[in-house]
Amino acid sequence: MDQIKLVSRQFKENNTIIKVGEQVIGGSDVHLIAGPCAVESRTRFLECAMAVKEAGATFLRGGAYKPRTSPYSFQGLAEKGLEYIAEAREATGLMIVTEVMDPRLVSLVAGCADILQIGARNMQNIPLLKEAAASGKPILLKRAPGATIEEWMMAAEYILLEGNRQVIFCERGIRTFETKTRNTLDVSAVPVLKHLSHLPVIVDPSHGTGKWWMVPSMSRAAVAAGADGLLIEVHPSPDDALSDGQQSLTPGNFQVLVQEVCEIARAVGRSVPGRIVVGS
């Protein structure tokens, strides 16, 4: 851990607070970042954006560029997808979280993103980390499936060393011997990072489990463990999704989850922005 400096709580004792528009990440609020895995069409993305906003999301997620295991799988709509993302942002007022895969695309993607996502596959893509850092945008850094917490923190160190102190860790599950879930969601990473680092931490229970019916329970666990937010995949028709339908909530299920998260957040002295717990 001697090589981890700027990311360490020894360097900065107080929690880092990241302001994105009117939203604040790293404080007392628990944020809900929701939307489909991929932007599939203008109509469907706008429909989903409206639904997650109505349910209580504070950020909208959706990928225009999709790194897929198979080259034959849907790869995203690229620039056309970015156009739809920008339109949804304008229509809903939600801040945008979207992935950038290539250093050459950072400027283009940053033009419509409020937070740049570095996906798990690119956690140690150093040229991409440096270029994303130079954009000045907050960066959501996902943990690689085989990365230790120390390696993950070291990846963040590259970003901070470039002068960008706005990094958000995102735990999305690690690869283990278990086959009943897509990944093994390491909820313990939340308190570990809170102890070792001053940077905010969010959790992605959708990729962490790969099963939509597990998302609510792992979301509740993540908030109870101290997560600053959740990254949730939501799709109007999961059975027809072009990617990750099996781990996507319907808008109705997401609405139920929001209320549950509000209750857990209140129990640990936190809150979801703009939401009131029923019966409180």
Summary of the structure (lengths in Angstrom):
residues: 280
radius of gyration: 17.1
end to end distance: 43.8
largest distance: 50.1
contacts: 1012
relative contact order: 0.16
helix: 40%
strand: 18%
